[in-house]
Structure formats: C-alpha cells, structure tokens
Amino acid sequence: MFRRAFWFSAGAAAGVWATTKVNRKLKQLTPESLAAQAANKALEAGHRLKDFALDVRDNMAQREAELGEALGLRASVEGGPRPAALEPGRTTVRPVAAVDHRHGTTHRSNEKYVDTYSYNRNEDH
C-alpha cells in the first residue's frame, strides 16, 4: 500500500512539474514574448557594438600617439594643427552657416570651420 501511494505521489509530482515546464515554454513562444526577446537581443548587440567602437577609438588614439611620437609629430597629436601631408583628401576650409531654428535666421561665423574631407573608402590611396 505504501508502495502504491509513493508511486502515485511521484507520478502526480512529475505531472505537475511537466505541466509547469510546458506552460512556461508556451509563454516564451508567444508573439509578444518573442518580440521582447528580440528587442533585448538587439539592445545587447547594440551595447556590444558601442563598446567595440569605443575600444577601437581608444586603441586608434593610442596608436596614433605612438606613431606621432615615432615620427616626431608630437605637437599634432597633442591638439596642435595637423600637417597638410597627413590629410590626403583635404581640399579647402570653408566657414559654416549656422542656423538658429528658433528664429529661422542664418548667420555666418568665422569661428566654425568644416574640412571637406573625402571619407570614401573605395578611393585608391
């Protein structure tokens, strides 16, 4: 008799456990849950890409400083003007037209400049 009660309880417990597990899995496969999981994965991937980009930028600045020191261009690395030889795609420097969106006015400022630099990676270097 105890043996039958034991196996009956074990079977009931296994049935409850299996039902709970199946219900959880079904809830994970609803469209809303799948959309939330996809959004979370996209956010994680975005954060990983941002961290990667920041690491690349830091290492690039470090390597540029090392190369500048090796080539004797220490002043340009520390924020001074860059020699023209280091800017192969630069053509001219022109003032930027600043737009005040609150008043709809445009004025020219001699303090802001934009370099016309080609960022086309398909050019022959």
NUVEX-867419 format. One line per 10 residues: their letters; for each residue x, z, y of N, C-alpha, C. Coordinates in steps of 0.001 Angstrom, whole numbers, plus 500000, padded with zeros to 6 digits. Example, Ala and Ser with C-alpha at 12.3 -4.5 7.8 and 13.67 -1.06 7.14 Angstrom:
// NUVEX-867419
as) 513190:507800:494310:512300:507800:495500:513200:507800:496700 ~ 512850:507080:497750:513670:507140:498940:512900:507870:500030
This chain:
// NUVEX-867419
mfrrafwfsa) 500805:500000:498813:500000:500000:500000:500857:500000:501264 ~ 501921:500787:501245:502801:500793:502413:503515:499455:502565 ~ 503783:498858:501433:504444:497564:501462:503543:496532:502134 ~ 502259:496522:501793:501308:495583:502406:501162:495857:503896 ~ 501087:497089:504307:500974:497453:505730:502224:497012:506486 ~ 503391:497201:505857:504639:496780:506501:504646:495267:506735 ~ 504320:494491:505712:504351:493051:505860:503252:492555:506789 ~ 502118:493211:506792:501056:492841:507734:501520:493070:509170 ~ 502135:494239:509448:502633:494520:510805:503765:493575:511186 ~ 504655:493266:510234:505753:492348:510531:505196:490961:510863
gaaagvwatt) 504195:490516:510124:503578:489229:510398:502867:489199:511735 ~ 502158:490277:512064:501474:490355:513353:502490:490346:514503 ~ 503580:491098:514354:504614:491139:515394:505253:489763:515561 ~ 505528:489086:514451:506120:487750:514533:505151:486770:515192 ~ 503857:486905:514904:502859:486038:515534:502774:486261:517032 ~ 502792:487524:517473:502764:487843:518911:504019:487307:519590 ~ 505175:487507:518963:506434:487033:519542:506428:485501:519680 ~ 505989:484806:518627:505967:483341:518657:504973:482829:519694 ~ 503807:483449:519802:502804:483039:520786:503330:483225:522207 ~ 503972:484344:522448:504542:484617:523778:505614:483583:524121
kvnrklkqlt) 506478:483289:523154:507551:482329:523396:506987:480939:523675 ~ 505986:480509:522938:505373:479197:523135:504686:479129:524499 ~ 503985:480184:524889:503313:480199:526193:504322:480119:527341 ~ 505441:480816:527216:506480:480737:528259:507021:479314:528374 ~ 507272:478695:527229:507806:477329:527233:506798:476352:527831 ~ 505510:476545:527527:504476:475677:528098:504389:475834:529611 ~ 504541:477071:530094:504525:477285:531548:505737:476622:532218 ~ 506871:476577:531522:508065:475929:532081:507898:474415:532142 ~ 507010:473869:531337:506848:472420:531292:505681:471911:532134 ~ 505077:472764:532958:504018:472293:533853:504661:471474:534970
peslaaqaan) 503921:470541:535583:504500:469720:536658:505038:470550:537827 ~ 504335:471619:538194:504796:472445:539313:506127:473121:538977 ~ 506219:473627:537757:507444:474297:537343:508604:473308:537244 ~ 508337:472116:536725:509389:471100:536642:509854:470679:538030 ~ 508924:470562:538971:509295:470201:540342:510145:471303:540975 ~ 509769:472554:540736:510546:473670:541287:511946:473710:540678 ~ 512040:473461:539373:513352:473436:538723:514211:472301:539272 ~ 513601:471137:539476:514355:470003:540025:514832:470309:541444 ~ 513974:470943:542236:514363:471300:543606:515513:472302:543592 ~ 515450:473274:542698:516533:474260:542603:517837:473603:542183
kaleaghrlk) 517774:472687:541227:518985:471976:540787:519555:471128:541918 ~ 518667:470496:542695:519133:469681:543824:519813:470555:544873 ~ 519247:471725:545139:519872:472639:546101:521239:473107:545603 ~ 521311:473438:544318:522597:473855:543753:523628:472736:543861 ~ 523207:471515:543557:524125:470378:543651:524562:470165:545097 ~ 523637:470318:546045:523984:470189:547458:524992:471236:547888 ~ 524809:472463:547423:525761:473523:547766:527134:473244:547149 ~ 527143:472746:545916:528424:472411:545292:529112:471270:546037 ~ 528344:470269:546466:528936:469165:547239:529467:469642:548580 ~ 528731:470540:549222:529186:471076:550506:530481:471858:550323
dfaldvrdnm) 530537:472697:549280:531761:473452:549010:532927:472514:548722 ~ 532651:471455:547960:533697:470475:547666:534192:469807:548948 ~ 533257:469411:549812:533639:468753:551070:534466:469694:551948 ~ 534090:470971:551992:534863:471935:552777:536260:472131:552193 ~ 536364:472169:550869:537679:472277:550240:538528:471053:550542 ~ 537922:469883:550473:538660:468652:550779:539131:468674:552228 ~ 538256:469090:553145:538632:469128:554560:539785:470105:554795 ~ 539718:471287:554169:540791:472269:554339:542110:471749:553782 ~ 542056:471176:552586:543279:470646:551986:543816:469452:552762 ~ 542908:468640:553327:543342:467500:554124:544068:467975:555388
aqreaelgea) 543521:469004:556034:544170:469536:557232:545527:470145:556893 ~ 545595:470832:555760:546861:471416:555339:547889:470320:555058 ~ 547483:469290:554350:548405:468192:554029:548826:467437:555288 ~ 547874:467258:556224:548213:466595:557481:549239:467413:558250 ~ 549087:468735:558235:550062:469593:558910:551428:469481:558237 ~ 551444:469448:556890:552714:469300:556176:553377:467975:556505 ~ 552599:466901:556515:553165:465587:556835:553616:465517:558286 ~ 552827:466109:559189:553221:466121:560589:554519:466863:560802 ~ 554679:467969:560094:555920:468728:560200:557091:467937:559621 ~ 556853:467267:558497:557921:466482:557870:558322:465281:558719
lglrasvegg) 557362:464700:559439:557654:463524:560263:558020:463877:561699 ~ 558004:465159:562025:558351:465579:563374:557228:465370:564373 ~ 555986:465376:563925:554833:465180:564796:554077:466494:564964 ~ 554800:467562:565112:554211:468905:565141:553209:469054:566277 ~ 553471:468494:567457:552580:468647:568615:551230:467998:568358 ~ 551201:466846:567673:549932:466169:567444:549077:466915:566438 ~ 549684:467634:565514:548929:468391:564532:548306:469621:565184 ~ 548998:470216:566156:548518:471437:566786:547507:471177:567883 ~ 547042:469977:568058:545982:469719:569014:546371:468844:570179 ~ 547612:468413:570245:548024:467527:571310:547522:466124:571078
prpaalepgr) 547811:465213:571990:547350:463833:571791:548057:463193:570612 ~ 547322:462385:569894:547887:461698:568742:548596:460436:569203 ~ 549735:460120:568639:550403:458872:568982:549536:457686:568570 ~ 549614:456611:569349:548796:455427:569081:549115:454817:567729 ~ 550339:455004:567246:550722:454432:565957:549952:455072:564806 ~ 549447:456288:565006:548710:456964:563948:547239:456589:563928 ~ 546791:455803:564881:545385:455417:564964:545276:453900:564851 ~ 545302:453353:563635:545382:451903:563465:544155:451144:563928 ~ 542966:451719:563871:541773:450966:564225:541320:451179:565652 ~ 542031:451979:566424:541606:452316:567773:541817:451145:568712
ttvrpvaavd) 540800:450839:569478:540920:449721:570413:540858:450217:571858 ~ 539764:450859:572245:539636:451326:573623:538981:452690:573638 ~ 539081:453324:574787:538385:454588:575016:537401:454332:576137 ~ 536134:454683:575939:535125:454426:576954:534329:455700:577213 ~ 533817:455876:578433:533012:457059:578718:531659:456977:578013 ~ 531110:458134:577754:529829:458231:577063:528724:458456:578080 ~ 527597:457789:577888:526443:458035:578741:525679:459215:578161 ~ 525583:460291:578931:524868:461475:578475:523409:461368:578909 ~ 522488:461622:577988:521063:461515:578276:520469:462913:578277 ~ 519774:463248:579353:519054:464516:579433:517627:464233:579002
hrhgtthrsn) 517275:464638:577778:515970:464317:577218:514836:465095:577877 ~ 515136:466198:578516:514079:466972:579168:513552:466255:580408 ~ 514471:465589:581146:514075:464940:582387:514096:463416:582286 ~ 514591:462880:581184:514623:461440:580992:515657:460745:581848 ~ 516714:461446:582252:517735:460861:583113:518998:460571:582315 ~ 519764:459637:582811:521032:459278:582202:522110:459393:583267 ~ 523222:460007:582914:524349:460072:583840:525639:459859:583059 ~ 526641:459347:583754:527931:459099:583129:528848:460275:583406 ~ 529618:460616:582394:530569:461700:582546:531939:461183:582156 ~ 532925:461469:582975:534291:461053:582667:534967:462047:581724
ekyvdtysyn) 534303:463153:581402:534909:464173:580571:534661:463938:579085 ~ 533652:463138:578745:533345:462881:577342:533779:461466:576999 ~ 534524:461323:575921:535009:460018:575518:534698:459780:574050 ~ 534545:458524:573715:534327:458126:572334:535390:457103:571979 ~ 536078:457336:570874:537027:456347:570383:536258:455333:569554 ~ 536523:454057:569797:535914:453039:568942:536869:452856:567778 ~ 536605:453537:566702:537468:453573:565536:536722:452990:564359 ~ 537361:452107:563643:536721:451473:562512:536817:452381:561294 ~ 535655:452731:560751:535624:453547:559547:535297:452695:558320 ~ 535484:451412:558410:535191:450506:557311:536271:450652:556246
rnedh) 535910:451140:555084:536866:451366:554002:537255:450069:553301 ~ 536558:448970:553614:536843:447709:552959:537901:446884:553683 ~ 538400:447405:554801:539424:446673:555529:540757:446765:554810 ~ 541583:445749:554974:542944:445811:554423:543781:446674:555350 ~ 544526:447547:554751:545356:448463:555561:546791:448073:555457
